[in-house]
């Protein structure tokens, strides 16, 4: 059982000894503005793991605790997406085959509609509608049988979405699935109508057997905690209620929530959409196995680079986990967490040697208290990515400092840095590439592990700005 072990069990001691040792650490005093911001956050410099290295350079300009195993939070997505671009290739896409398992006569499918998942991370509401529209274009209006869902591509234990932080309705906690429909989530919209004194409530996608209050009264309060003002009651999967009001000062707002009833989400969504499109079905929606015959058609996903933009720019956890499990399924024929961990372990060890020995891989997304890697290893991943044929695809997937994604509010390196962010209760981190004023490029990895980590965000902003100005400390080598 590989699990979350420290070492990849199939590597022998002899193989370990043959791996190259990491380069000597290079250290220097931190920039004054970074030291000052850390002190203001009450975070000691020992809580910061750091590498600043010019692209292609043999040694870092600045390194601190570079070989310490730390929790990278969502920086783990850089490893998953870089490995996927290398192992799957930049033209990779997922296919979702569909069978009309029976004859079609006079608008009736005399058999089952079968849909087989292969792990597509972005089977959104709109794309599922297109799939069902294709079924109707093939002449089906009534299914005289069941809708059968083959979810066998992925395996592993079913996890509680509340296990990580006790918030099962946060979309970040949705669990992966071979047939993940619309991120197993609901988007609730509120549109104020001043003439009627209410805000209209809209929910997408339509879910069979679920009602949503049609409107909520407007109030005169400020548009601050508008979600709290609604006094939402999400305890009943059959009826979403709002006992409060919606502030008149708010414009249109949207509230994404994970499914209240995740086990029945696929059933509710498919039935809701099919019926809204005018279709009917005699049977039920159930799990089962796809036929061995060729599919009637298949829905193809966007290519991997398009999807990793969502993963990295917006730090989408469930999409990262879908990609992680896909690596196990494609490389080893086993879409389980253990197989995916083995694939990433092997890739890291074969590419980066001894720096990868102490890596701990959990789920590929970084939404974990157990993941561990070093700043040096992550810097090596980024250096290798810069020289790979897929470099443009990876760099373009990273948030642009001060402009978009999870870096849109950053105050350092405005428009000059493509950086992935990481954030947990006790982790604050950034990693990626900084385009300096001189035109030079730097790899930057900075990870804070400390109870006050998120108060250290200004220190990370200051570090990015310092690198963007080509600042270079006096270096000294540590033996």
SULVENMO-V427984 format. One record per residue. RES is the residue in one small letter. PHI is phi in whole degrees, 0 to 359 (NA if undefined). D_CENTER is the distance of its C-alpha to the mean C-alpha in Angstrom with 1 decimal. Layout:
# SULVENMO-V427984
res & phi & d_center
RES & PHI & D_CENTER
RES & PHI & D_CENTER
This chain:
# SULVENMO-V427984
res & phi & d_center
x & NA & 25.6
x & 285 & 23.0
x & 52 & 20.9
x & 251 & 19.6
x & 286 & 22.8
x & 285 & 23.5
x & 232 & 24.9
x & 279 & 24.5
x & 297 & 27.5
x & 281 & 28.7
x & 274 & 29.4
x & 281 & 33.0
x & 300 & 34.6
x & 298 & 36.4
x & 294 & 33.2
x & 302 & 31.8
x & 295 & 35.0
x & 278 & 34.8
x & 284 & 31.6
x & 291 & 32.2
x & 283 & 32.2
x & 294 & 29.9
x & 296 & 31.6
x & 299 & 33.6
x & 287 & 31.8
x & 244 & 32.8
x & 231 & 33.1
x & 198 & 34.4
x & 298 & 34.8
x & 293 & 31.7
x & 305 & 32.3
x & 303 & 34.3
x & 294 & 31.9
x & 286 & 29.1
x & 302 & 31.6
x & 297 & 32.7
x & 292 & 29.3
x & 296 & 28.5
x & 297 & 31.9
x & 297 & 31.4
x & 276 & 28.1
x & 59 & 30.2
x & 242 & 27.9
x & 289 & 29.9
x & 300 & 29.3
x & 292 & 28.9
x & 275 & 25.6
x & 254 & 24.2
x & 256 & 23.2
x & 215 & 23.6
x & 220 & 24.2
x & 238 & 25.4
x & 215 & 26.6
x & 294 & 27.9
x & 303 & 26.4
x & 87 & 28.7
x & 286 & 30.6
x & 284 & 31.7
x & 225 & 31.3
x & 288 & 29.3
x & 282 & 31.0
x & 213 & 29.6
x & 216 & 28.3
x & 211 & 28.1
x & 48 & 27.1
x & 293 & 25.4
x & 256 & 25.8
x & 284 & 24.9
x & 292 & 22.1
x & 230 & 19.8
x & 278 & 16.5
x & 271 & 14.0
x & 52 & 11.3
x & 287 & 8.1
x & 298 & 10.5
x & 301 & 9.9
x & 298 & 7.2
x & 297 & 10.4
x & 293 & 12.2
x & 299 & 10.0
x & 286 & 10.0
x & 296 & 13.6
x & 297 & 14.7
x & 295 & 13.5
x & 298 & 15.4
x & 285 & 18.3
x & 275 & 18.5
x & 263 & 17.6
x & 93 & 18.8
x & 286 & 17.9
x & 255 & 19.4
x & 298 & 17.5
x & 214 & 16.8
x & 263 & 16.5
x & 240 & 19.6
x & 242 & 20.3
x & 285 & 24.1
x & 227 & 26.3
x & 244 & 29.8
x & 268 & 32.7
x & 272 & 34.4
x & 156 & 37.9
x & 288 & 40.3
x & 245 & 39.8
x & 222 & 43.0
x & 52 & 43.7
x & 82 & 40.1
x & 247 & 39.7
x & 272 & 37.5
x & 271 & 39.6
x & 164 & 36.9
x & 258 & 33.3
x & 265 & 30.2
x & 243 & 27.8
x & 236 & 24.1
x & 247 & 22.3
x & 277 & 18.6
x & 236 & 17.3
x & 100 & 13.6
x & 314 & 12.9
x & 285 & 9.3
x & 226 & 11.0
x & 276 & 14.2
x & 288 & 14.6
x & 310 & 17.9
x & 295 & 19.5
x & 285 & 19.0
x & 293 & 20.1
x & 300 & 23.1
x & 297 & 23.9
x & 298 & 23.9
x & 291 & 26.3
x & 297 & 28.3
x & 296 & 28.8
x & 301 & 30.2
x & 291 & 32.6
x & 295 & 33.6
x & 275 & 34.7
x & 100 & 37.1
x & 263 & 35.6
x & 241 & 36.1
x & 232 & 36.8
x & 256 & 35.3
x & 268 & 38.1
x & 174 & 35.8
x & 253 & 32.4
x & 261 & 28.8
x & 254 & 27.6
x & 248 & 23.9
x & 263 & 23.4
x & 247 & 20.2
x & 282 & 21.7
x & 296 & 19.4
x & 250 & 17.1
x & 220 & 18.8
x & 114 & 18.8
x & 292 & 19.5
x & 279 & 18.4
x & 260 & 16.8
x & 282 & 17.7
x & 296 & 14.9
x & 270 & 17.1
x & 296 & 17.4
x & 286 & 15.1
x & 222 & 16.5
x & 73 & 18.8
x & 235 & 16.9
x & 293 & 16.2
x & 269 & 16.1
x & 281 & 13.1
x & 304 & 10.3
x & 295 & 7.8
x & 263 & 10.2
x & 298 & 10.3
x & 269 & 11.0
x & 292 & 10.4
x & 200 & 13.6
x & 300 & 15.4
x & 238 & 16.2
x & 269 & 13.4
x & 267 & 15.1
x & 52 & 13.8
x & 57 & 10.7
x & 49 & 13.8
x & 226 & 14.3
x & 230 & 17.2
x & 251 & 17.8
x & 257 & 21.0
x & 251 & 23.0
x & 233 & 26.1
x & 240 & 28.7
x & 290 & 31.8
x & 233 & 35.2
x & 296 & 37.8
x & 293 & 40.8
x & 264 & 39.9
x & 74 & 38.6
x & 223 & 35.4
x & 250 & 31.8
x & 286 & 30.9
x & 255 & 27.9
x & 233 & 25.9
x & 228 & 23.1
x & 230 & 21.1
x & 279 & 21.0
x & 292 & 24.4
x & 246 & 24.3
x & 300 & 27.5
x & 78 & 29.4
x & 236 & 27.6
x & 255 & 29.4
x & 230 & 28.2
x & 310 & 30.8
x & 288 & 31.9
x & 202 & 32.4
x & 226 & 32.7
x & 291 & 35.5
x & 277 & 35.1
x & 232 & 36.0
x & 263 & 37.2
x & 286 & 34.9
x & 288 & 32.7
x & 273 & 29.2
x & 248 & 27.5
x & 269 & 26.2
x & 292 & 26.4
x & 293 & 24.1
x & 296 & 26.4
x & 296 & 29.4
x & 289 & 28.4
x & 51 & 29.0
x & 290 & 26.6
x & 241 & 27.4
x & 252 & 24.6
x & 280 & 26.6
x & 249 & 27.9
x & 299 & 25.6
x & 270 & 28.5
x & 203 & 28.9
x & 267 & 26.8
x & 243 & 29.3
x & 228 & 29.7
x & 268 & 32.8
x & 258 & 32.5
x & 217 & 32.6
x & 242 & 30.6
x & 299 & 31.8
x & 300 & 33.9
x & 288 & 32.7
x & 278 & 29.2
x & 278 & 28.4
x & 297 & 26.1
x & 229 & 22.9
x & 231 & 20.0
x & 232 & 18.5
x & 277 & 15.3
x & 227 & 15.6
x & 287 & 14.4
x & 302 & 17.2
x & 288 & 20.2
x & 230 & 21.3
x & 299 & 18.3
x & 296 & 20.7
x & 250 & 22.6
x & 297 & 19.9
x & 302 & 20.3
x & 299 & 24.0
x & 297 & 24.2
x & 290 & 22.1
x & 296 & 24.0
x & 294 & 27.3
x & 298 & 26.7
x & 293 & 25.9
x & 300 & 28.6
x & 291 & 31.2
x & 297 & 30.3
x & 275 & 30.9
x & 92 & 34.3
x & 272 & 33.6
x & 227 & 35.0
x & 214 & 34.5
x & 280 & 37.0
x & 268 & 34.9
x & 238 & 31.6
x & 261 & 27.9
x & 213 & 27.5
x & 282 & 25.8
x & 183 & 27.8
x & 255 & 28.1
x & 288 & 28.2
x & 295 & 31.6
x & 276 & 32.5
x & 282 & 33.9
x & 301 & 32.2
x & 290 & 29.8
x & 290 & 31.2
x & 194 & 28.3
x & 218 & 24.6
x & 263 & 21.8
x & 255 & 19.9
x & 283 & 16.4
x & 301 & 15.9
x & 287 & 15.9
x & 308 & 13.2
x & 302 & 13.6
x & 295 & 13.1
x & 283 & 9.7
x & 288 & 8.5
x & 298 & 9.8
x & 294 & 7.3
x & 298 & 4.3
x & 272 & 6.9
x & 294 & 9.1
x & 247 & 7.3
x & 51 & 4.7
x & 280 & 2.5
x & 292 & 2.7
x & 291 & 5.0
x & 296 & 4.5
x & 297 & 4.0
x & 290 & 6.7
x & 298 & 8.4
x & 294 & 8.9
x & 303 & 10.0
x & 291 & 12.5
x & 299 & 13.5
x & 301 & 14.8
x & 295 & 16.9
x & 293 & 18.2
x & 284 & 19.1
x & 279 & 20.5
x & 232 & 22.2
x & 68 & 22.5
x & 215 & 20.7
x & 273 & 17.3
x & 248 & 17.3
x & 302 & 15.5
x & 299 & 18.8
x & 295 & 19.0
x & 295 & 15.5
x & 298 & 16.5
x & 298 & 19.8
x & 297 & 18.5
x & 292 & 16.5
x & 303 & 19.5
x & 297 & 21.9
x & 298 & 20.2
x & 295 & 20.0
x & 296 & 23.6
x & 289 & 25.0
x & 270 & 23.7
x & 232 & 24.1
x & 58 & 26.7
x & 298 & 27.6
x & 298 & 24.8
x & 264 & 22.5
x & 296 & 24.9
x & 261 & 23.5
x & 290 & 19.8
x & 238 & 18.3
x & 250 & 15.2
x & 252 & 13.7
x & 233 & 10.6
x & 84 & 8.8
x & 256 & 5.9
x & 90 & 8.7
x & 280 & 9.0
x & 199 & 12.4
x & 268 & 16.0
x & 253 & 17.1
x & 301 & 15.1
x & 216 & 17.6
x & 204 & 18.3
x & 260 & 20.7
x & 298 & 20.5
x & 296 & 22.9
x & 298 & 20.7
x & 294 & 17.7
x & 296 & 20.4
x & 293 & 21.7
x & 300 & 18.5
x & 291 & 18.5
x & 298 & 22.2
x & 294 & 21.9
x & 297 & 19.2
x & 295 & 21.7
x & 266 & 24.4
x & 274 & 22.6
x & 299 & 23.2
x & 267 & 19.5
x & 308 & 19.6
x & 301 & 19.6
x & 293 & 16.5
x & 290 & 14.5
x & 299 & 16.2
x & 294 & 15.8
x & 278 & 12.0
x & 272 & 12.4
x & 300 & 13.3
x & 262 & 17.1
x & 306 & 18.8
x & 75 & 20.4
x & 233 & 19.5
x & 207 & 16.0
x & 57 & 12.3
x & 284 & 11.9
x & 257 & 15.2
x & 295 & 17.3
x & 259 & 19.4
x & 294 & 19.9
x & 248 & 23.6
x & 244 & 23.9
x & 66 & 24.1
x & 309 & 23.9
x & 71 & 23.1
x & 248 & 23.6
x & 227 & 20.4
x & 259 & 17.1
x & 225 & 15.0
x & 277 & 11.6
x & 258 & 11.7
x & 222 & 11.3
x & 208 & 12.7
x & 226 & 13.9
x & 307 & 17.4
x & 234 & 19.1
x & 224 & 16.8
x & 225 & 16.7
x & 205 & 15.8
x & 219 & 15.6
x & 200 & 15.8
x & 158 & 16.6
x & 234 & 19.8
x & 242 & 22.6
x & 267 & 25.3
x & 282 & 28.4
x & 300 & 31.4
x & 285 & 33.4
x & 97 & 31.1
x & 287 & 29.9
x & 242 & 26.3
x & 234 & 24.9
x & 273 & 22.0
x & 232 & 21.0
x & 228 & 19.3
x & 219 & 19.9
x & 228 & 18.7
x & 254 & 20.5
x & 245 & 20.8
x & 189 & 23.2
x & 303 & 23.7
x & 261 & 24.2
x & 307 & 21.2
x & 287 & 19.9
x & 284 & 23.5
x & 269 & 23.3
x & 304 & 21.1
x & 301 & 24.4
x & 293 & 25.1
x & 292 & 22.0
x & 300 & 22.9
x & 296 & 26.4
x & 294 & 25.4
x & 299 & 23.5
x & 296 & 26.6
x & 298 & 28.9
x & 293 & 27.3
x & 298 & 27.4
x & 270 & 31.2
x & 67 & 31.7
x & 294 & 32.9
x & 229 & 34.0
x & 281 & 35.2
x & 288 & 38.1
x & 260 & 36.8
x & 216 & 38.2
x & 268 & 37.4
x & 260 & 36.9
x & 287 & 38.5
